Every structure is written in structure tokens, then in C-alpha cells.
Amino acid sequence: MKYFDRVRVISDDYEEYGIKRGDEGHILLPEIRYGAFEFHREDPVTGMDDASAAVKVKDLELVIDYHATDEMILDALPLKNPAWPCKVENGFIVNLLGEKANKIAYDYDS
């Protein structure tokens, strides 16, 4: 999971932001902050963004991989810092240097 990917919310924890379990949207910021991606949902009729929230990685599942390259991600990261956590691979939050942010796969708070 990474920048631009289409994802689905699998938790009810974001209803206060107008986001429900099963809602689909995109990751529109490249960085992971506090274990969360910035999630944006589009209105199915207008195609315009109608809800957004920082959604924990553990509460998202990949729907469509849009194949953002590491170069695209690096260009969009704050200060173009490759050490910033920005992808989920094999259950780990990683940066562009391949360093893992969580110690145990799929336990994003470890």
C-alpha cells in the first residue's frame, strides 16, 4: 500500500469524519504519520472528494495498486526525505531505504 493506491476502510472508527466501513478511496499524501495514511473518499456521483481523514494502516486494505514509483513517492515526500515512512510491504511500514518502522509484521504499533 502506498501513494495513490485505491484502498478500502475496514473499521468503523472513522464515522465522525463521514467515513464508514467499506468505503473506498485513495491515499493522497505519500507519507505515513503516526501509523496512518491520509485517506480521501470521492462522491460516487460527482467524483469530487467528499470526506477525508488520517486512517490507520491497520484499518485499510488494498483494492487497486496504482504502481507509484519510488521516484514519484520521493518527489512528494516532505523535504524529499527517503527515510520517511511511506509504504506498507509484506506487513511492514517501510521507508524508501527499506528500513522497517514496526518490528512485527502486521502489528503496526510494535
N, CA, C and O atoms as CSV, one atom per row, in Angstrom:
chain,resi,resn,atom,element,x,y,z
A,1,MET,N,N,0.849,-1.168,0.000
A,1,MET,CA,C,0.000,0.000,0.000
A,1,MET,C,C,0.895,1.232,0.000
A,1,MET,O,O,1.888,1.300,0.725
A,2,LYS,N,N,0.521,2.205,-0.831
A,2,LYS,CA,C,1.353,3.408,-0.926
A,2,LYS,C,C,0.571,4.514,-1.632
A,2,LYS,O,O,-0.607,4.370,-1.961
A,3,TYR,N,N,1.264,5.604,-1.846
A,3,TYR,CA,C,0.760,6.798,-2.511
A,3,TYR,C,C,-0.091,6.451,-3.731
A,3,TYR,O,O,0.313,5.636,-4.560
A,4,PHE,N,N,-1.238,7.054,-3.839
A,4,PHE,CA,C,-2.195,6.936,-4.946
A,4,PHE,C,C,-3.015,5.646,-4.960
A,4,PHE,O,O,-4.010,5.580,-5.682
A,5,ASP,N,N,-2.643,4.624,-4.196
A,5,ASP,CA,C,-3.375,3.366,-4.244
A,5,ASP,C,C,-4.829,3.553,-3.836
A,5,ASP,O,O,-5.158,4.408,-3.013
A,6,ARG,N,N,-5.684,2.739,-4.425
A,6,ARG,CA,C,-7.095,2.696,-4.024
A,6,ARG,C,C,-7.195,1.716,-2.862
A,6,ARG,O,O,-6.692,0.595,-2.940
A,7,VAL,N,N,-7.848,2.147,-1.783
A,7,VAL,CA,C,-7.945,1.342,-0.573
A,7,VAL,C,C,-9.382,1.332,-0.050
A,7,VAL,O,O,-10.208,2.163,-0.427
A,8,ARG,N,N,-9.651,0.368,0.827
A,8,ARG,CA,C,-10.963,0.247,1.466
A,8,ARG,C,C,-10.774,0.339,2.972
A,8,ARG,O,O,-9.833,-0.234,3.522
A,9,VAL,N,N,-11.671,1.061,3.641
A,9,VAL,CA,C,-11.656,1.175,5.096
A,9,VAL,C,C,-12.335,-0.067,5.672
A,9,VAL,O,O,-13.428,-0.435,5.242
A,10,ILE,N,N,-11.686,-0.715,6.650
A,10,ILE,CA,C,-12.225,-1.948,7.230
A,10,ILE,C,C,-12.549,-1.771,8.717
A,10,ILE,O,O,-12.575,-2.750,9.463
A,11,SER,N,N,-12.794,-0.549,9.144
A,11,SER,CA,C,-13.085,-0.239,10.540
A,11,SER,C,C,-14.223,0.782,10.615
A,11,SER,O,O,-14.464,1.538,9.673
A,12,ASP,N,N,-14.909,0.784,11.747
A,12,ASP,CA,C,-15.960,1.767,11.987
A,12,ASP,C,C,-15.447,2.978,12.759
A,12,ASP,O,O,-16.248,3.815,13.177
A,13,ASP,N,N,-14.154,3.094,12.956
A,13,ASP,CA,C,-13.567,4.136,13.808
A,13,ASP,C,C,-13.545,5.539,13.196
A,13,ASP,O,O,-13.083,6.475,13.848
A,14,TYR,N,N,-14.023,5.710,11.983
A,14,TYR,CA,C,-13.878,6.999,11.291
A,14,TYR,C,C,-15.223,7.616,10.920
A,14,TYR,O,O,-15.283,8.531,10.099
A,15,GLU,N,N,-16.294,7.117,11.520
A,15,GLU,CA,C,-17.630,7.608,11.190
A,15,GLU,C,C,-17.804,9.083,11.521
A,15,GLU,O,O,-18.590,9.768,10.868
A,16,GLU,N,N,-17.085,9.587,12.526
A,16,GLU,CA,C,-17.189,11.006,12.858
A,16,GLU,C,C,-16.674,11.894,11.719
A,16,GLU,O,O,-16.968,13.089,11.681
A,17,TYR,N,N,-15.915,11.316,10.805
A,17,TYR,CA,C,-15.410,12.041,9.631
A,17,TYR,C,C,-16.251,11.756,8.394
A,17,TYR,O,O,-15.924,12.210,7.297
A,18,GLY,N,N,-17.334,11.005,8.571
A,18,GLY,CA,C,-18.195,10.660,7.445
A,18,GLY,C,C,-17.688,9.479,6.646
A,18,GLY,O,O,-18.115,9.269,5.511
A,19,ILE,N,N,-16.776,8.700,7.227
A,19,ILE,CA,C,-16.185,7.549,6.542
A,19,ILE,C,C,-16.638,6.288,7.264
A,19,ILE,O,O,-16.457,6.151,8.474
A,20,LYS,N,N,-17.230,5.369,6.505
A,20,LYS,CA,C,-17.761,4.138,7.079
A,20,LYS,C,C,-16.962,2.931,6.609
A,20,LYS,O,O,-16.243,2.976,5.611
A,21,ARG,N,N,-17.117,1.843,7.373
A,21,ARG,CA,C,-16.523,0.562,6.968
A,21,ARG,C,C,-17.003,0.237,5.550
A,21,ARG,O,O,-18.194,0.341,5.256
A,22,GLY,N,N,-16.089,-0.149,4.689
A,22,GLY,CA,C,-16.426,-0.497,3.310
A,22,GLY,C,C,-16.226,0.638,2.325
A,22,GLY,O,O,-16.218,0.411,1.116
A,23,ASP,N,N,-16.063,1.868,2.826
A,23,ASP,CA,C,-15.825,2.996,1.917
A,23,ASP,C,C,-14.480,2.818,1.216
A,23,ASP,O,O,-13.502,2.364,1.811
A,24,GLU,N,N,-14.457,3.185,-0.061
A,24,GLU,CA,C,-13.225,3.141,-0.833
A,24,GLU,C,C,-12.791,4.551,-1.185
A,24,GLU,O,O,-13.613,5.454,-1.340
A,25,GLY,N,N,-11.497,4.719,-1.306
A,25,GLY,CA,C,-10.922,5.995,-1.681
A,25,GLY,C,C,-9.459,5.818,-2.025
A,25,GLY,O,O,-9.007,4.709,-2.309
A,26,HIS,N,N,-8.724,6.913,-1.998
A,26,HIS,CA,C,-7.310,6.896,-2.384
A,26,HIS,C,C,-6.424,7.442,-1.277
A,26,HIS,O,O,-6.861,8.214,-0.424
A,27,ILE,N,N,-5.177,7.021,-1.314
A,27,ILE,CA,C,-4.142,7.594,-0.462
A,27,ILE,C,C,-3.578,8.780,-1.239
A,27,ILE,O,O,-2.967,8.604,-2.293
A,28,LEU,N,N,-3.785,9.988,-0.716
A,28,LEU,CA,C,-3.406,11.167,-1.488
A,28,LEU,C,C,-2.222,11.942,-0.915
A,28,LEU,O,O,-1.849,12.980,-1.460
A,29,LEU,N,N,-1.633,11.461,0.161
A,29,LEU,CA,C,-0.360,12.002,0.637
A,29,LEU,C,C,0.598,10.824,0.737
A,29,LEU,O,O,0.181,9.733,1.127
A,30,PRO,N,N,1.865,11.012,0.396
A,30,PRO,CA,C,2.771,9.873,0.337
A,30,PRO,C,C,3.249,9.363,1.690
A,30,PRO,O,O,3.630,8.198,1.802
A,31,GLU,N,N,3.239,10.204,2.715
A,31,GLU,CA,C,3.852,9.816,3.976
A,31,GLU,C,C,2.874,9.118,4.915
A,31,GLU,O,O,1.660,9.306,4.839
A,32,ILE,N,N,3.440,8.312,5.795
A,32,ILE,CA,C,2.684,7.698,6.874
A,32,ILE,C,C,3.053,8.460,8.136
A,32,ILE,O,O,4.219,8.500,8.527
A,33,ARG,N,N,2.061,9.061,8.767
A,33,ARG,CA,C,2.272,9.819,10.013
A,33,ARG,C,C,1.490,9.151,11.133
A,33,ARG,O,O,0.290,8.903,11.016
A,34,TYR,N,N,2.196,8.867,12.218
A,34,TYR,CA,C,1.561,8.235,13.384
A,34,TYR,C,C,0.808,6.968,12.986
A,34,TYR,O,O,-0.274,6.697,13.506
A,35,GLY,N,N,1.373,6.202,12.073
A,35,GLY,CA,C,0.777,4.938,11.655
A,35,GLY,C,C,-0.425,5.075,10.744
A,35,GLY,O,O,-1.184,4.119,10.581
A,36,ALA,N,N,-0.620,6.262,10.137
A,36,ALA,CA,C,-1.822,6.492,9.324
A,36,ALA,C,C,-1.486,7.147,7.983
A,36,ALA,O,O,-0.558,7.949,7.876
A,37,PHE,N,N,-2.259,6.784,6.975
A,37,PHE,CA,C,-2.241,7.451,5.678
A,37,PHE,C,C,-3.369,8.467,5.653
A,37,PHE,O,O,-4.358,8.311,6.370
A,38,GLU,N,N,-3.236,9.500,4.843
A,38,GLU,CA,C,-4.341,10.430,4.593
A,38,GLU,C,C,-5.229,9.802,3.521
A,38,GLU,O,O,-4.813,9.609,2.379
A,39,PHE,N,N,-6.460,9.490,3.918
A,39,PHE,CA,C,-7.434,8.812,3.065
A,39,PHE,C,C,-8.441,9.836,2.550
A,39,PHE,O,O,-8.940,10.659,3.318
A,40,HIS,N,N,-8.738,9.787,1.265
A,40,HIS,CA,C,-9.744,10.654,0.659
A,40,HIS,C,C,-10.761,9.793,-0.071
A,40,HIS,O,O,-10.404,8.932,-0.875
A,41,ARG,N,N,-12.031,10.037,0.221
A,41,ARG,CA,C,-13.120,9.322,-0.445
A,41,ARG,C,C,-13.799,10.272,-1.415
A,41,ARG,O,O,-14.003,11.448,-1.113
A,42,GLU,N,N,-14.146,9.749,-2.582
A,42,GLU,CA,C,-14.824,10.552,-3.592
A,42,GLU,C,C,-16.322,10.288,-3.554
A,42,GLU,O,O,-16.758,9.173,-3.269
A,43,ASP,N,N,-17.106,11.320,-3.843
A,43,ASP,CA,C,-18.548,11.161,-4.008
A,43,ASP,C,C,-18.767,10.328,-5.273
A,43,ASP,O,O,-18.227,10.672,-6.325
A,44,PRO,N,N,-19.541,9.246,-5.201
A,44,PRO,CA,C,-19.716,8.386,-6.373
A,44,PRO,C,C,-20.423,9.070,-7.538
A,44,PRO,O,O,-20.285,8.636,-8.681
A,45,VAL,N,N,-21.171,10.123,-7.269
A,45,VAL,CA,C,-21.896,10.817,-8.335
A,45,VAL,C,C,-21.021,11.880,-8.994
A,45,VAL,O,O,-20.904,11.921,-10.218
A,46,THR,N,N,-20.405,12.740,-8.176
A,46,THR,CA,C,-19.650,13.861,-8.728
A,46,THR,C,C,-18.179,13.545,-8.968
A,46,THR,O,O,-17.525,14.213,-9.769
A,47,GLY,N,N,-17.649,12.525,-8.277
A,47,GLY,CA,C,-16.225,12.222,-8.389
A,47,GLY,C,C,-15.353,13.165,-7.579
A,47,GLY,O,O,-14.128,13.043,-7.592
A,48,MET,N,N,-15.973,14.105,-6.875
A,48,MET,CA,C,-15.220,15.066,-6.055
A,48,MET,C,C,-14.956,14.468,-4.670
A,48,MET,O,O,-15.750,13.671,-4.170
A,49,ASP,N,N,-13.826,14.863,-4.052
A,49,ASP,CA,C,-13.550,14.427,-2.685
A,49,ASP,C,C,-14.670,14.922,-1.777
A,49,ASP,O,O,-15.028,16.100,-1.807
A,50,ASP,N,N,-15.225,14.009,-0.964
A,50,ASP,CA,C,-16.283,14.446,-0.062
A,50,ASP,C,C,-16.002,14.098,1.393
A,50,ASP,O,O,-16.761,14.504,2.273
A,51,ALA,N,N,-14.929,13.354,1.670
A,51,ALA,CA,C,-14.555,13.052,3.051
A,51,ALA,C,C,-13.076,12.694,3.072
A,51,ALA,O,O,-12.550,12.109,2.125
A,52,SER,N,N,-12.420,13.053,4.160
A,52,SER,CA,C,-11.014,12.673,4.310
A,52,SER,C,C,-10.695,12.547,5.785
A,52,SER,O,O,-11.330,13.173,6.633
A,53,ALA,N,N,-9.694,11.722,6.076
A,53,ALA,CA,C,-9.247,11.520,7.446
A,53,ALA,C,C,-7.909,10.803,7.419
A,53,ALA,O,O,-7.554,10.152,6.436
A,54,ALA,N,N,-7.178,10.932,8.512
A,54,ALA,CA,C,-5.985,10.113,8.713
A,54,ALA,C,C,-6.487,8.760,9.183
A,54,ALA,O,O,-7.042,8.646,10.276
A,55,VAL,N,N,-6.296,7.727,8.361
A,55,VAL,CA,C,-6.791,6.388,8.665
A,55,VAL,C,C,-5.592,5.482,8.925
A,55,VAL,O,O,-4.667,5.404,8.117
A,56,LYS,N,N,-5.626,4.802,10.064
A,56,LYS,CA,C,-4.535,3.901,10.443
A,56,LYS,C,C,-4.320,2.841,9.363
A,56,LYS,O,O,-5.272,2.351,8.755
A,57,VAL,N,N,-3.070,2.502,9.142
A,57,VAL,CA,C,-2.719,1.477,8.163
A,57,VAL,C,C,-3.480,0.186,8.451
A,57,VAL,O,O,-3.950,-0.474,7.525
A,58,LYS,N,N,-3.604,-0.181,9.733
A,58,LYS,CA,C,-4.289,-1.427,10.098
A,58,LYS,C,C,-5.767,-1.418,9.729
A,58,LYS,O,O,-6.396,-2.475,9.692
A,59,ASP,N,N,-6.332,-0.244,9.455
A,59,ASP,CA,C,-7.747,-0.122,9.117
A,59,ASP,C,C,-7.992,0.036,7.624
A,59,ASP,O,O,-9.087,0.416,7.209
A,60,LEU,N,N,-6.981,-0.254,6.819
A,60,LEU,CA,C,-7.090,-0.150,5.361
A,60,LEU,C,C,-6.720,-1.469,4.704
A,60,LEU,O,O,-5.884,-2.219,5.207
A,61,GLU,N,N,-7.359,-1.737,3.567
A,61,GLU,CA,C,-6.924,-2.863,2.744
A,61,GLU,C,C,-6.791,-2.374,1.304
A,61,GLU,O,O,-7.566,-1.536,0.842
A,62,LEU,N,N,-5.809,-2.908,0.619
A,62,LEU,CA,C,-5.533,-2.521,-0.761
A,62,LEU,C,C,-6.624,-3.045,-1.687
A,62,LEU,O,O,-7.014,-4.209,-1.604
A,63,VAL,N,N,-7.115,-2.174,-2.572
A,63,VAL,CA,C,-8.087,-2.554,-3.587
A,63,VAL,C,C,-7.393,-2.581,-4.947
A,63,VAL,O,O,-7.462,-3.579,-5.664
A,64,ILE,N,N,-6.724,-1.483,-5.298
A,64,ILE,CA,C,-6.007,-1.383,-6.577
A,64,ILE,C,C,-4.648,-0.738,-6.332
A,64,ILE,O,O,-4.560,0.337,-5.739
A,65,ASP,N,N,-3.601,-1.396,-6.787
A,65,ASP,CA,C,-2.249,-0.854,-6.707
A,65,ASP,C,C,-2.033,0.014,-7.941
A,65,ASP,O,O,-2.065,-0.479,-9.069
A,66,TYR,N,N,-1.812,1.311,-7.723
A,66,TYR,CA,C,-1.609,2.215,-8.847
A,66,TYR,C,C,-0.145,2.346,-9.251
A,66,TYR,O,O,0.196,3.183,-10.087
A,67,HIS,N,N,0.714,1.530,-8.667
A,67,HIS,CA,C,2.118,1.404,-9.077
A,67,HIS,C,C,2.888,2.718,-9.055
A,67,HIS,O,O,3.651,3.013,-9.975
A,68,ALA,N,N,2.684,3.510,-7.997
A,68,ALA,CA,C,3.503,4.715,-7.838
A,68,ALA,C,C,4.949,4.273,-7.659
A,68,ALA,O,O,5.239,3.392,-6.849
A,69,THR,N,N,5.837,4.872,-8.402
A,69,THR,CA,C,7.250,4.508,-8.314
A,69,THR,C,C,7.891,5.155,-7.091
A,69,THR,O,O,7.363,6.117,-6.533
A,70,ASP,N,N,9.035,4.612,-6.687
A,70,ASP,CA,C,9.769,5.205,-5.573
A,70,ASP,C,C,10.156,6.646,-5.893
A,70,ASP,O,O,10.197,7.485,-4.993
A,71,GLU,N,N,10.437,6.941,-7.142
A,71,GLU,CA,C,10.796,8.299,-7.540
A,71,GLU,C,C,9.606,9.256,-7.356
A,71,GLU,O,O,9.778,10.385,-6.899
A,72,MET,N,N,8.415,8.799,-7.712
A,72,MET,CA,C,7.210,9.614,-7.522
A,72,MET,C,C,6.971,9.868,-6.038
A,72,MET,O,O,6.649,10.984,-5.630
A,73,ILE,N,N,7.131,8.825,-5.246
A,73,ILE,CA,C,6.920,8.955,-3.803
A,73,ILE,C,C,7.956,9.897,-3.210
A,73,ILE,O,O,7.605,10.788,-2.437
A,74,LEU,N,N,9.224,9.717,-3.555
A,74,LEU,CA,C,10.291,10.569,-3.025
A,74,LEU,C,C,10.052,12.027,-3.382
A,74,LEU,O,O,10.244,12.913,-2.549
A,75,ASP,N,N,9.639,12.277,-4.600
A,75,ASP,CA,C,9.394,13.650,-5.041
A,75,ASP,C,C,8.283,14.315,-4.229
A,75,ASP,O,O,8.295,15.533,-4.050
A,76,ALA,N,N,7.313,13.518,-3.731
A,76,ALA,CA,C,6.183,14.064,-2.992
A,76,ALA,C,C,6.378,14.069,-1.472
A,76,ALA,O,O,5.601,14.699,-0.754
A,77,LEU,N,N,7.403,13.377,-0.979
A,77,LEU,CA,C,7.632,13.322,0.469
A,77,LEU,C,C,8.107,14.663,1.016
A,77,LEU,O,O,8.757,15.430,0.306
A,78,PRO,N,N,7.782,14.950,2.290
A,78,PRO,CA,C,8.288,16.177,2.915
A,78,PRO,C,C,9.819,16.220,2.851
A,78,PRO,O,O,10.495,15.269,3.242
A,79,LEU,N,N,10.340,17.313,2.363
A,79,LEU,CA,C,11.787,17.531,2.215
A,79,LEU,C,C,12.469,16.471,1.362
A,79,LEU,O,O,13.692,16.337,1.388
A,80,LYS,N,N,11.671,15.714,0.603
A,80,LYS,CA,C,12.210,14.643,-0.248
A,80,LYS,C,C,13.125,13.710,0.550
A,80,LYS,O,O,14.204,13.326,0.097
A,81,ASN,N,N,12.663,13.362,1.742
A,81,ASN,CA,C,13.447,12.565,2.677
A,81,ASN,C,C,13.137,11.076,2.502
A,81,ASN,O,O,12.036,10.645,2.843
A,82,PRO,N,N,14.079,10.274,1.979
A,82,PRO,CA,C,13.819,8.854,1.750
A,82,PRO,C,C,13.685,8.047,3.043
A,82,PRO,O,O,13.270,6.890,2.998
A,83,ALA,N,N,14.027,8.630,4.186
A,83,ALA,CA,C,13.908,7.933,5.469
A,83,ALA,C,C,12.501,8.043,6.068
A,83,ALA,O,O,12.231,7.448,7.110
A,84,TRP,N,N,11.610,8.791,5.427
A,84,TRP,CA,C,10.262,8.986,5.936
A,84,TRP,C,C,9.415,7.734,5.641
A,84,TRP,O,O,9.398,7.279,4.497
A,85,PRO,N,N,8.720,7.170,6.627
A,85,PRO,CA,C,7.858,6.006,6.359
A,85,PRO,C,C,6.805,6.344,5.310
A,85,PRO,O,O,6.133,7.372,5.400
A,86,CYS,N,N,6.667,5.460,4.304
A,86,CYS,CA,C,5.784,5.827,3.194
A,86,CYS,C,C,5.117,4.661,2.480
A,86,CYS,O,O,4.288,4.887,1.598
A,87,LYS,N,N,5.447,3.428,2.828
A,87,LYS,CA,C,4.847,2.286,2.128
A,87,LYS,C,C,4.559,1.171,3.128
A,87,LYS,O,O,5.147,1.113,4.208
A,88,VAL,N,N,3.643,0.293,2.742
A,88,VAL,CA,C,3.400,-0.928,3.500
A,88,VAL,C,C,3.742,-2.081,2.571
A,88,VAL,O,O,3.133,-2.250,1.514
A,89,GLU,N,N,4.728,-2.874,2.984
A,89,GLU,CA,C,5.171,-4.018,2.187
A,89,GLU,C,C,5.305,-5.227,3.098
A,89,GLU,O,O,5.971,-5.156,4.131
A,90,ASN,N,N,4.680,-6.328,2.726
A,90,ASN,CA,C,4.771,-7.576,3.485
A,90,ASN,C,C,4.451,-7.392,4.961
A,90,ASN,O,O,5.056,-8.036,5.818
A,91,GLY,N,N,3.496,-6.511,5.256
A,91,GLY,CA,C,3.067,-6.307,6.627
A,91,GLY,C,C,3.902,-5.331,7.432
A,91,GLY,O,O,3.668,-5.157,8.628
A,92,PHE,N,N,4.865,-4.697,6.801
A,92,PHE,CA,C,5.713,-3.732,7.491
A,92,PHE,C,C,5.546,-2.342,6.896
A,92,PHE,O,O,5.395,-2.190,5.684
A,93,ILE,N,N,5.574,-1.332,7.755
A,93,ILE,CA,C,5.670,0.050,7.303
A,93,ILE,C,C,7.146,0.284,7.032
A,93,ILE,O,O,7.984,0.091,7.913
A,94,VAL,N,N,7.465,0.703,5.805
A,94,VAL,CA,C,8.866,0.891,5.416
A,94,VAL,C,C,9.076,2.263,4.788
A,94,VAL,O,O,8.131,2.932,4.371
A,95,ASN,N,N,10.343,2.658,4.736
A,95,ASN,CA,C,10.706,3.880,4.022
A,95,ASN,C,C,11.353,3.483,2.703
A,95,ASN,O,O,11.438,2.298,2.383
A,96,LEU,N,N,11.801,4.451,1.954
A,96,LEU,CA,C,12.396,4.163,0.642
A,96,LEU,C,C,13.795,3.576,0.751
A,96,LEU,O,O,14.370,3.155,-0.253
A,97,LEU,N,N,14.347,3.543,1.957
A,97,LEU,CA,C,15.644,2.916,2.185
A,97,LEU,C,C,15.474,1.442,2.561
A,97,LEU,O,O,16.458,0.721,2.732
A,98,GLY,N,N,14.217,0.999,2.688
A,98,GLY,CA,C,13.930,-0.380,3.058
A,98,GLY,C,C,13.910,-0.629,4.554
A,98,GLY,O,O,13.773,-1.774,4.985
A,99,GLU,N,N,14.042,0.418,5.353
A,99,GLU,CA,C,14.042,0.275,6.807
A,99,GLU,C,C,12.609,0.107,7.305
A,99,GLU,O,O,11.696,0.782,6.828
A,100,LYS,N,N,12.417,-0.799,8.268
A,100,LYS,CA,C,11.092,-1.102,8.806
A,100,LYS,C,C,10.784,-0.234,10.019
A,100,LYS,O,O,11.656,0.027,10.847
A,101,ALA,N,N,9.525,0.211,10.115
A,101,ALA,CA,C,9.099,1.023,11.248
A,101,ALA,C,C,8.469,0.167,12.347
A,101,ALA,O,O,8.516,0.554,13.515
A,102,ASN,N,N,7.883,-0.982,12.012
A,102,ASN,CA,C,7.305,-1.872,13.013
A,102,ASN,C,C,8.121,-3.154,13.079
A,102,ASN,O,O,8.642,-3.625,12.068
A,103,LYS,N,N,8.226,-3.710,14.276
A,103,LYS,CA,C,9.079,-4.875,14.496
A,103,LYS,C,C,8.425,-6.184,14.082
A,103,LYS,O,O,9.107,-7.121,13.668
A,104,ILE,N,N,7.095,-6.248,14.194
A,104,ILE,CA,C,6.356,-7.476,13.911
A,104,ILE,C,C,5.418,-7.217,12.734
A,104,ILE,O,O,4.666,-6.242,12.733
A,105,ALA,N,N,5.467,-8.088,11.743
A,105,ALA,CA,C,4.605,-7.920,10.570
A,105,ALA,C,C,3.145,-7.808,10.985
A,105,ALA,O,O,2.676,-8.570,11.831
A,106,TYR,N,N,2.436,-6.875,10.400
A,106,TYR,CA,C,1.016,-6.605,10.596
A,106,TYR,C,C,0.668,-6.071,11.985
A,106,TYR,O,O,-0.495,-5.759,12.236
A,107,ASP,N,N,1.630,-5.958,12.886
A,107,ASP,CA,C,1.403,-5.293,14.190
A,107,ASP,C,C,2.030,-3.912,14.046
A,107,ASP,O,O,3.189,-3.699,14.404
A,108,TYR,N,N,1.242,-2.977,13.514
A,108,TYR,CA,C,1.789,-1.677,13.124
A,108,TYR,C,C,2.174,-0.799,14.305
A,108,TYR,O,O,2.844,0.218,14.129
A,109,ASP,N,N,1.755,-1.183,15.512
A,109,ASP,CA,C,2.137,-0.442,16.711
A,109,ASP,C,C,3.341,-1.061,17.416
A,109,ASP,O,O,3.724,-0.599,18.491
A,110,SER,N,N,3.936,-2.086,16.839
A,110,SER,CA,C,5.067,-2.758,17.513
A,110,SER,C,C,6.358,-1.974,17.326
A,110,SER,O,O,7.407,-2.385,17.821
